Amino acid sequence: MRTRDAILPDARQIHDLIALYSGDGTLLPRSLAEIHENIRDFVVVEDSARIIGCGALHLYGMHLAEIRSIAVHPRDKGCGAGKRLVKSLLAQAEKQQVTCVCLFTRLPEFFARMGFSVAAREDLPDKIYKDCCKCPKVHCCDEVAMVRGDLPKFAILQQPGSVFVKLQA
Ligand SMILES: CC(C)(COP(=O)(O)OP(=O)(O)OC[C@H]1O[C@@H](n2cnc3c(N)ncnc32)[C@H](O)[C@@H]1OP(=O)(O)O)[C@@H](O)C(=O)NCCC(=O)NCCS
């Protein structure tokens, strides 16, 4: 089993893996076009040349990155692939000198094992501006916000446009 950066030929398998878990809302659906466009965000775990897991790190800036689309094929769960994916994405965040990694999940216990703690979604305004405000579940969200590192002191996104907004002195 090894983890590596994804490349365009992996896009179809990544799409199919995420689709296994997006039907019931466990993961946000990602179109093939979106995966192609963001392929450099993704890492994959392969075993015997077969992709068994994927995950992505979306960079907002040095103040914040978000782990997204973590999926391990049902028949390969429980063998450490999920942990490898998270570790690899955290290493990428560290390389980019990101000070806070966040994620939204229904499996807080899994991510707590990897050093994440529960946060208030209001502490992550970039995520709200990017995704939550377009989500049909914005007022009945059943996901837990989690962070690892220092909470961001500012947001880089605002509606509309893209300007710095200072939240704290
Ligand atoms: C969550 C998921 C990525 C875990 O992948 P995995 O390869 O089975 O996990 P691992 O084998 O690497 O497990 C790592 C550790 O987490 C624990 N763990 C695994 N799944 C867990 C779960 N659902 N809840 C709590 N702990 C869990 C394991 O026991 C293991 O503990 P250890 O380090 O003490 O041995 C996988 O179950 C999955 O793809 N689920 C569907 C998609 C999903 O829910 N993604 C996350 C949404 S944000």
The ligand as a Tripos MOL2 file, in Angstrom:
@<TRIPOS>MOLECULE
LIG
   48    50     1     0     0
SMALL
NO_CHARGES

@<TRIPOS>ATOM
      1 C1        -13.6480    6.9690    7.2900 C.3       1 LIG1
      2 C2        -12.7440    6.1520    6.3840 C.3       1 LIG1
      3 C3        -11.9810    7.0720    5.4390 C.3       1 LIG1
      4 C4        -11.7440    5.3850    7.2710 C.3       1 LIG1
      5 O1        -10.8450    4.6960    6.4200 O.3       1 LIG1
      6 P1        -10.1380    3.3430    6.8800 P.3       1 LIG1
      7 O2         -9.0880    3.0210    5.8900 O.co2     1 LIG1
      8 O3        -11.1820    2.3210    7.1330 O.co2     1 LIG1
      9 O4         -9.5150    3.7850    8.2760 O.3       1 LIG1
     10 P2         -8.1600    3.2460    8.9020 P.3       1 LIG1
     11 O5         -8.0860    1.7660    8.7100 O.co2     1 LIG1
     12 O6         -7.0190    4.0500    8.3960 O.co2     1 LIG1
     13 O7         -8.3910    3.5750   10.4450 O.3       1 LIG1
     14 C5         -7.5610    4.4700   11.1620 C.3       1 LIG1
     15 C6         -8.0340    4.5120   12.6110 C.3       1 LIG1
     16 O8         -9.3510    5.0570   12.6590 O.3       1 LIG1
     17 C7        -10.2590    4.1410   13.2440 C.3       1 LIG1
     18 N1        -11.5210    4.2220   12.4870 N.ar      1 LIG1
     19 C8        -11.7570    3.7780   11.2350 C.ar      1 LIG1
     20 N2        -13.0280    4.0620   10.8780 N.ar      1 LIG1
     21 C9        -13.5950    4.6850   11.9330 C.ar      1 LIG1
     22 C10       -14.8850    5.2070   12.1810 C.ar      1 LIG1
     23 N3        -15.8700    5.1260   11.2690 N.pl3     1 LIG1
     24 N4        -15.1180    5.7930   13.3710 N.ar      1 LIG1
     25 C11       -14.1420    5.8800   14.3040 C.ar      1 LIG1
     26 N5        -12.8900    5.3890   14.1340 N.ar      1 LIG1
     27 C12       -12.6170    4.8020   12.9640 C.ar      1 LIG1
     28 C13        -9.5980    2.7770   13.0960 C.3       1 LIG1
     29 O9        -10.0240    1.8920   14.0880 O.3       1 LIG1
     30 C14        -8.1370    3.1340   13.2240 C.3       1 LIG1
     31 O10        -7.7990    3.2830   14.6060 O.3       1 LIG1
     32 P3         -6.3010    2.9750   15.1410 P.3       1 LIG1
     33 O11        -5.4010    4.0330   14.5390 O.co2     1 LIG1
     34 O12        -6.4350    3.0980   16.6150 O.co2     1 LIG1
     35 O13        -5.9550    1.6050   14.6630 O.co2     1 LIG1
     36 C15       -13.5670    5.0870    5.5870 C.3       1 LIG1
     37 O14       -14.3390    4.3440    6.4970 O.3       1 LIG1
     38 C16       -14.4760    5.6940    4.5460 C.2       1 LIG1
     39 O15       -14.0960    5.8510    3.3880 O.2       1 LIG1
     40 N6        -15.7360    6.0110    4.9460 N.am      1 LIG1
     41 C17       -16.7210    6.5350    4.0150 C.3       1 LIG1
     42 C18       -16.4220    7.9530    3.5930 C.3       1 LIG1
     43 C19       -16.3370    8.8800    4.8020 C.2       1 LIG1
     44 O16       -17.1170    8.7900    5.7540 O.2       1 LIG1
     45 N7        -15.3460    9.7700    4.7490 N.am      1 LIG1
     46 C20       -15.1030   10.7470    5.8040 C.3       1 LIG1
     47 C21       -16.1150   11.8210    5.6850 C.3       1 LIG1
     48 S1        -15.4050   13.3950    6.0460 S.3       1 LIG1
@<TRIPOS>BOND
     1     1     2 1
     2     2     3 1
     3     2     4 1
     4     2    36 1
     5     4     5 1
     6     5     6 1
     7     6     7 2
     8     6     8 1
     9     6     9 1
    10     9    10 1
    11    10    11 2
    12    10    12 1
    13    10    13 1
    14    13    14 1
    15    14    15 1
    16    15    16 1
    17    15    30 1
    18    16    17 1
    19    17    18 1
    20    17    28 1
    21    18    19 ar
    22    18    27 ar
    23    19    20 ar
    24    20    21 ar
    25    21    22 ar
    26    21    27 ar
    27    22    23 1
    28    22    24 ar
    29    24    25 ar
    30    25    26 ar
    31    26    27 ar
    32    28    29 1
    33    28    30 1
    34    30    31 1
    35    31    32 1
    36    32    33 2
    37    32    34 1
    38    32    35 1
    39    36    37 1
    40    36    38 1
    41    38    39 2
    42    38    40 1
    43    40    41 1
    44    41    42 1
    45    42    43 1
    46    43    44 2
    47    43    45 1
    48    45    46 1
    49    46    47 1
    50    47    48 1
@<TRIPOS>SUBSTRUCTURE
     1 LIG1         1 GROUP 0 **** ****
